[in-house]
Amino acid sequence: MIKKGRWLSRVICMAILLVFLCGQVASAITIREENEVAGEFIRMIRAHYRIIDDPVVNDYIVGLGERILSAFPEQPFNYHFYVVESDVFNAFAGPGGHVFIHSGLLQALPNEEALAGIMAHEISHVYSRHISDRIERSKKIGMGTLAGVAAGILVGVAGGNPSAGGALTMGTLAGSQSAALAYSREDEMQADQVGMSYMMAAGYGGEEMLTGLKTIREKQWFGPSQIPTYLTTHPALEDRIAYIGNWIEAHKEEIAARRKSIDQASFLKTKARLTALYTPVALAEDLFTHAMERGAAPLYTEYGLGLLMDRMGKYDKAALHMRKVLERRAFDKDALRGLGRIYFHQGKYKEARQLLEGAMSLDPDDFESNLWLGRLLIEEGAFHEAVNRLVPLATDYGPGALAHYDLGNAFAKLGKVYDSSYHLGFYYRGVGDLRNAVFQLKRAKEMAPNEALRKAAEKILAEIVGKNGKKKKKKKPEEPAPGEEVDGE
């Protein structure tokens, strides 16, 4: 008769084997448990890394993620896609379907197909339950600590931001415990196989996954601290490149038959926007200058220069670049909106309104056009109209948090202290500034004109602080997807 311990070990080994044979874990942690870890995970990521809550970048990365997901079978997670502001070459997936792309990697990739390959690989880690399987093996660590360690391992402690990585891992675990959460060579190979299959089903050429990996490999480094973080969080890169290359060579006809033509416009605009608005100014100027000299994507270089000059306060130059885009594409929504925000900064409110409304005629639900029009209404003194414009935009996290800031401003102009503080509290919580979030929500609670509104502020405050006034150690619910509505005011 087999002893109980030996029998259990064999069962566990069989379960692990099924991961690689069947593509999904039959006995990992439950979906509920993974979502609990996910809530703590995303809180830690936001506390240590800046998520780019840009409406245009967000729309693009979410749209691309959803296109790839549409080829996968139905899954139990609500996926969330983010761009991390970092020049480190990395991408990672967290528990519960949270997928992150570093801005430096996105900017380095040559086309959307290569980005789709990286994202398909990360989605496959979630789909194949690689993360949940490793969490299951390490549950004895404790869910709160586990989330921090997982964040440190997946983000890459060894590269890019070692101080943040150290804070995430908390320095409390032995190396063997931390290693239990890292991806294995088998995980990486399976994520490549699964990811390539489904990205091709979504209409992308499978060979572009190889392009993405080669882009990462070609990054130059001159010491251990400069190794691309992707190499530390996703092992066996050379083996993966060789395997994918051989597979592509053997399936050329299938790849050609399934590939669809991909419009690169949104990808190129997103790259230009990341460079213009989220890259150090001097570096952004150099990048655009070199792009102009090479004649690389001139239309999108002009668009990026318009945004960069606006960021630098050089509004005349900014307008000149943006008008060049419109000379070639008179109905370009992004350029219309871009020139509208430039005129807004110049105080040319009439011209700004015409351009923003022109962009909205092409897309009435365009978030950024509505946001800037709301800001314009505040400047014009139409505070009630501004509130009506901004309220539908406001969400807990993501770009919608920006609308809470403007609502706080509009309500302050109307003398509504409670509403102003309430929305500012949502804004600061959304961007991860918990100290200011607590301050504003406490103020809202004190200034509430009735019990119902006091409880509304108290409810949100309770999600951030415990009874002793310190930040809760409990896990907060999984972060809502960008675009989800905030619970009522």
Secondary structure, 3 states (H helix, E strand, C coil): CCCHHHHHHHHHHHHHHHHHHHCCCCCCCCHHHHHHHHHHHHHHHHHHCCECCCHHHHHHHHHHHHHHHCCCCCCCCCCEEEEECCCCCCEEEEHHHEEEEEHHHHHHCCCHHHHHHHHHHHHHHHHCCHHHHHHHHCHHHCHHHHHHHHHHHHHCCCCCCHHHHHHHHCCCCCHHHHHCCCCCHHHHHHHHHHHHHHHHHCCCCCHHHHHHHHHHHCCCCCCHHHCCHHHHHCCCHHHHHHHHHHHHHHCHHHHHHHCCCCCCHHHHHHHHHHHHHHCCHHHHHHHHHHHHHHCCCHHHHHHHHHHHHHHCCCHHHHHHHHHHHHHHCCCCHHHHHHHHHHHHHHCCHHHHHHHHHHHHHHCCCCHHHHHHHHHHHHHCCCHHHHHHHHHHHCCCCCCHHHHHHHHHHHHHHCCCHHHHHHHHHHHHHHCCCHHHHHHHHHHHHHHCCCHHHHHHHHHHHHHHECCCCCECCCCCCCCCCCCCCCCCC
